[in-house]
Amino acid sequence: MSEKLFKGIVSGYNHQGMGVVRVEDAVYFVPGALSGEEIAFAAISVPVQGKKPGQGRLKEIFNPSSSRIQPACPFNKCALSRPILDGDFMPVTSRFSCAWFHSSSHIIASC
């Protein structure tokens, strides 16, 4: 069975930082979606009108936010690979630090 995809524009964030998308009078929370982005997402859970929002899984970003920045770690394995918004504090930014993290975490990779 194929999953149902929805398309919408992220209007803001919930208290956990997930993107809020309104589709067909329903509200979905989508992790990884940034405000203003037009996205496609799969519904993980069904919303209950006026009581509980649905959960979504980000599938595609049609127009990325200007606040979206590429992760510093190309291996997507360390703290440097989390999505970063303009103005976020990023404690470790050097390639040396990323390589140290990978070697100390027994991840066979270098940046």
Secondary structure, DSSP 8 states (H G I E B T S, - for coil): ----EEEEEEEEE-TTS-EEEEETTEEEEETT--TT-EEEEEEEE--BTTTB-EEEEEEEEEE--TT-B--S-TTS-SGGGS-B-TT---S--SHHHHHHHHHHTT-----
